[in-house]
Amino acid sequence: MSRKALLEKITPVFGSSFTIRKFTNPETCKTPHWHFHPEYEIVYISNGCGKRHIGNHISRYDQGDLIFLGPNLPHFGFCDQFMEEHTEIVIQMKEDFLGKDFFQSPEMAIIKQLFKRSKQGLIFDPAIKEAVGEHLIGMLEMDNFDRLLELLKILKILAQTEGYTLLNASGLSLEVQSQDHHRINTIYQYVENRFKSEISLAEMAKEVNMTVPAFCRYFKKLTGKTFTYFVNEFRIAHACELLSQGILPISEICYESGFNNFSHFNKQFKLITQNSPSKYRKTLRTFVM
């Protein structure tokens, strides 16, 4: 059964112009839903691992994450495996949360550029994640006035750093029709549940009541990628998760991720991650040590 992207209603608490929330309950990670909202969103995950599923972008992270999303960019919840003493903090704010003209002032020019970049989705390097994470944790104990000042400091840090990566998740925003979100959600859920098996274009097209040629044109126009590439992204994201666990041999991970040819698995893994599976695993071990 498919689900539409849900509009999430976000209301700041009395006396505050933005929301800040802390999550520590593992159960909140087990029921992610496909949703969007008009607010900008900063997500700090202290540790743990999960999947970034933002607009038309899919990737995997380990050892926590720091994500900045622009408005109306559909996404799932991010964390699916906790480490000990996990902390997840989410800040949400509208573009005019400090007034219509506040960010038009010359002092705010770099923040305006940050907001512009965030519309494609941003992730930040580990050092920036740790530094901003300390600020976010400190905000939880502040009064509303000091929280606001601290948020502006955080935005300045994120705006000035070069330690970020654009996810290029632009191609799927709320500028498209609600029917498109229903279809995309149907496709995502279908692939999420079946990526370990062969998924034909014919069965996927039938699931969204389209012919194969029409479906191929529709999917490429909406996401900027072919359906086959999209399915392989799902499979490689799962392979990255298995590689990070360090238990299964790479040859077995290939088949556990839905590939039936080891050479093809290696080729797709390098195409999507720019690394071979073995180099990816070695990089993870070096980072952990």
Buried (B, 14 or more C-beta within 10 A) or exposed (E): EBBBBBBEEBEBEEEBBBBBEEBEEEEEBEEBEBBBBBBBBBBBBBBBBBBBBBBBBBBBBBBBBBBBBBBBBBBBBBBBBBBEEBBBBBBBBBBEBBEEEEBEEEEBEEBBEBBEBBBBBBBBBEEBBBBBBEBBBEBEEBEEEEBBEBBEEBBBBBBEBEBBEBBEBBBBBBEBEEEBBBBBBBBBBBBEEBBBEEBEBEEBBEBBEBEBEEBBEBBBEBBBBEBEBBBBBBBBBBBBBBBBEEEBEBEEBBBBBBBEEBEEBBBBBBEBBEBBBEEBBEEBEEEEE
